[in-house]
Amino acid sequence: MARGLVDGLKLVVPSSKFFIVSPDTGPELESDVECIDGKTFGSRLLFAFLALYRIRPTVIHCQGRVHQLLIGFIYKKIIDGNVKLLCSFCTQPTVRTFLPGVSVRVSQVNKLFGRIKNLISVFLLNRADLVVANSASLAENMIALLGPRFHRPFAVITSGVEVPEASAADIEDFIGKYKLTGVSPIFLTVGVFSWDWKVAGILLLLDSFKEVARQYPSARLIIVGDGPYKSLVQSKIDALSLQEQVVLTGNLQNTFVPIAASHIYCHLALNESCSVSIIEAMVSGKPIIVSRAGGNSELITDNETGLVVEPTVQDVQAAMLRLARDKDLSNKFGIAARLVAAERYSWRVIASQYSCFYLGATCASGIQFVRPKERLIQ
């Protein structure tokens, strides 16, 4: 997110200078990235503070980590009281498991640590100049998690998306590699197999695709992703005897390639905040099926840019068959989704919303705020 936001900000406020303070290193990082050295947590905090001291920022934007916010708070207290301190969140809090037979066991030590972390988080967030969530669903869940001591509003600013880049040669290679020539319809989902709520959605999609595959023997389902729960996905494919019709690619560097090669995008994650994959499918002009869970339905308008369904096999299956049969409807949804994505979710648009707060200006386009016990539109 940081890289895309900085690129957008350079277009919106070109006279300003931006730095990313990050532990990541590599040839892709540019001169405006301050790499944090140090192998221990304490040393990384120290180097982060020293990076801020060298840069002397007017705005510190933290990405949802308490320790980042702590460093920003300390810098504001002892170095520059005028610096603006922002914190944005992009991932739903984990409050339960979504996979049968998978449980979360929390030790008493971790429970105590969690309570202490919660108190510190509330203290710091109450003193930030702006707190951001990338969906109203996430804002509401964070407010519930932080508890009654938290009294700040959440500004809702979604994630942005890059301009789709997929060469004809890459798309052709992908189609050839996975034997997709002449098959239709091709469904696609992208997810990280580290999150149980994403994997639960993929298992639901596989159960739903079973009937689609029976009615459309040439149909294919492409699943992009990898992680600790991959064996569950593979086991489900085997149990449903879908080895010939489901393509499990693993992680891919450029997800716009499988998006371009597919006809219909499905995203059934059960605890999503603001899925970049959904927005990538939108900007690529694909019809989209999403589960009514988390922030999915904040991106997709039912029967306008896609179909929003209850996370049940019956409803998902019906939506998949509907779009498979009605190509005109699929095209209509895809065109509408592309227009909405261009209007709302480019990094330039997202950067302009953040820049209002950076510069202390009023956002003419309007930003949704979620407050404890109420929801207001500014």
N, C-alpha and C positions, 0 to 999 in steps of 0.2 A: 504494500500500500504506500509506503513512504516514498518510493521511487516515482510512482505514478503521480502522487500528489505534488511532489516537487516539480515534476515536468509540467503539470498543469499550472502551478503557481508562477512558473517562469513565463507563461503566456499571459497570465492575468495581471501580474505585477512585475513586469520585466526589469524595473529599476531596483528591485530588492535582491538580496543575496540569501541563499538557502544552504543549509548544511544538514546532513544526516549523520547522527552519532550512532554508530552500530558496531557490534562485535564481528560482523561479517567481513570477510576479506576475499579478494579475488580480482581477476583482471577486468571484470565487468564494472567494478566500482570506479567512479570518477573522482576528480580532485575535490569535489564538494562533499565527500564522505570522510568523516573523521572516524577512523577505525579504533575501537577500544582494545587496548592490550590487556594482558593479565590473565592468568589461568584460574584464579580464585574469584569468588563472588565479590569479596571485599576489594580486591585490586581493580576489578572492573568498575565498581562504583567510584573508586578514587579516580581512575582514568576518565570516566564519564564526566565527573565534576571538573577535572582539569581541562577537558575538551571544551566545556561550556565557558570556563574562565578565559580560554584562549579566543573563543569565537565572540564572546560578549553579545549574546543574542538579545533582541527586543521581544521575541516570542519563543517560548519553549513548548513544543507540542509532543506530549508523551503518548506512546501507543499501548495503553491499557495495562501497564505493569506498575505495581505499587513501588518497586524500587526506583523506577525511572521517575515517577512522580515525586518520590522522596528527595532525589537528587535535585530536581527542579525546584522543589520547595525550599531546600537549604540554600540553593543559589539565590533565590529570590529574597530570602531573609537576610543573608549576610553580604551579598554582592550588589544586587540591583533590585530594589523594591518595586521598580516600575515595570519590570519584565512581566509579560502576560503569560500565564501558565494554563495550558490546555491539556486535557486528557481524553483520548478517544478509545472506545471499546468496540471490538469486532466479532467476539465469540461469545455464544451463550454460556452462562454458568452451568456447570454439571451438577444437577441435583438428584438425578436418579439414573438407572441404567435402562436401556431400550432393547437389550437382547436377552432372550430367555436363557436362564442358566448362568448368566454373568452377573455377579454381584460386586458391590464396592464395599470393601471392609476398611474402615477408618480407625486407626489406633487412637487411644486416649491422648497420646502425645500429639498426633496430627490434629485431633479435635481441638486441643488447647491452642496449638499453633494457628489453626484456622480462625479461632475466636480473636486471638491477638492480631492477626493479619487483618481481620474484618474491622477491628477498632482503628487500626492505623489507616486503613483505606478510607474509612468514613471521615476521619480527622483531616486527611489530605484532600480528599475530593470536595469536602465542604469549603475548602480554602482555595480551590482552583478557580480561575476566572471563567472557565467554560468546561463542561463535561459533555461528551458527545457519545452517542450510540449510533450504529449504522442501521438500526431499525427500531420502530416503536416497541416491537416485541422484546427486543433485547433491553431497551430502556426500562420497561415494566418489570422484567425479571431481575435486573440489577437493583432497582429500587426495593423490590421485595427482599432480595438477598442482603442488601446493606442495612436494612432495618429502619426503625423510627428515628434514629439519630441522624440519618442522612436527610437533608432538606433541600438539596439543590435540584434545579430542573435539568433534564437531559435534552440537549438539542439533537434532533434526528437528522443526520447527514449520511447518506448511503455511501457505499463503496463505489469507486469508479471503474472504468474498464478501458483497456487500450484499444486502439483502432485495430480491427482484425487483420492479421497478416498470415496468409497461407498461400504459398505459391502453387500454381497448377501442377508442377512437377511433384511437390510434396504430397498433394492430395492424390495424384495418380499413383504414386508409390504406396501410399497408405491403402488405397482401394485394392491394389494388386497384392500387397502383402497379406491382407486378411480376406482375400477372395470375395470381394464385395461387388464385383462387376455384374451388372444386370439383376441384382437382388433388390427387393423392395417389399414393404417399407423398411427403412433402417432407423431404428430407435437408438438413442445415445443417452448415457448418463455419465457424469464425472463426479468422483468423490474420493475422499481420503479414507482409507480403511483403518485409520487410527481412532476414529470417532465412532462409538457404537451407534449413535443416532443416525449417522450417515449410512452405516452398514445395514441397519435395520430397514432403512428405506430401500436399499438395493435388494435386500432379500424380498421385500414386498413387491418390488418391480419384477423380480424373477418369477414369483408366484403368479403375478398378473400376466406376464408375457407368455406363460404356458399355453393359455387358450388362444392368444394372438398367433402363436407359432402353429397351432393346430389348424386355424382357419386360413393362415397365410404361410404356407410351407417355405416360401422364399423370403420371409421376414428375417431380419437379423437384429440383435440387440448388442450394441457395443458398450462395454463397461470399461471406463478409464480410471485407473487408480491402483493403489497398492498400500500395504501396511500390515499390522499385526493380525487383523481379522480377515486376511485374504483367504485363509483356509475355509472359513465359514461360507464365503461367497462361492468358492470352488465346490465345496460339498453340496451346496444348494443346487448349483448347475448340474452336478452329477446326479443328484437325487431326482431331479425333474427330467433327466435325459435330454438336456438342451445343449449338449456339447457341440453339436453341429450348427446351432443357430445363435449361440452366444459367443461373442468375441471378448476375451479378457486381455486387455493390452498391457496392463501395468501402468506405471507413471509415464507421461509423455511431456516433453519439453514445451511443445506448442499445441495446446488443446484446440486451437482454431482449425487445425487440420481435420481431426475427427468430426468437429462440428460441421465443417464444410462438406464432409463426405456423407453426413447423415441427413435424414428427412425430418425427424421429430425429436425434440429434446425432452427428457423426463427428469424431474428432480423431486424425489420423494423423501428427502431427509426429514426426520421427525423433530428436530430441535434446532433448525437453522436460524441464523440471524439475518444476514444479507449475503446471499450466495453470489460470488463473482461469476461462477459458472452459468447461473441463470442469466445474468446480464450479458455475458459473452454470447450466449445463444440468442438473446434478444437482438444485440447489435449485429449479429450475423443473419438476422431475418428468419429465424426458425420458429415454427409453432411449438408451444411449450406446455407440458403438463406438470403441475406442481401439486404437492400435498398441502392441505390446509393445516399447516403447522409452522410455528415460529413466524419468521418474517417473509416466508415464501409469497403469501398472498398480498403483501405490500408491494411486491414487484410486478406481479401478474394480475391483471384485471380479468376476472372470469368472463369468458365468451367475447372478449375484446382482443386481448393479446395472447390468450391461451386458455387453458382449462384448469380451474382450481378444484381439486377433488378431495373428498375425505380419504384418509389413509387406510382404505380397505381394498382387498383384492377385487371385489365386485365393482367399486367405483373407478379404480385405476384401470382395470381391464376394459370397462365400457368406454373410458376416455381414449385409450389407445386404439380401440377398434373404430371409434367414431372418426378420429383423425386419419386412420389408415384408409377408411372408405371414402372420405370426403376431402379430396385434394383441393378443391376450391376453398373450403373452410380453412384448411391448413395454410394455404397461401395467404388468405386474408389475415389470419392471426400473425403470420410471419412478417408481413408488410407493416402491420400496426405495431408489432413489437420493436421492429427496427426504428420506426419513427419515434417511439417513446424513449428508447435507449439513447438515441442521438440528442433528444431534447433534455433528458434528465440525468444521464449517467456517464457522460464523457468526463474525463479528468479535468477538462477546462471548466465544466459546470460545477463539479464538486469543489475544485480549487477556488472558484469565485465565491462559493458559500463560506468556505473556511476563511478566505481573505477578508470577508466582512468583519469577522471577529478579530483577525490579526490587526486590522487597521482601525478598529473601533467604529466601523460604519454600520448603517442599518441595511439589512439585506432586503432589497426591493422584491426579490422573487418569493420571499416568505419561507420560513423554516418552521417545521413542526417542533413543538416542545412537549415533553412528557414530564409531568411533575408528580410527586407523591400524591396519590388519591385523586388526581384529576389530569385531564389532557387538554391542552390549550393549543390553538393555532395562532401564530403571530403573523 
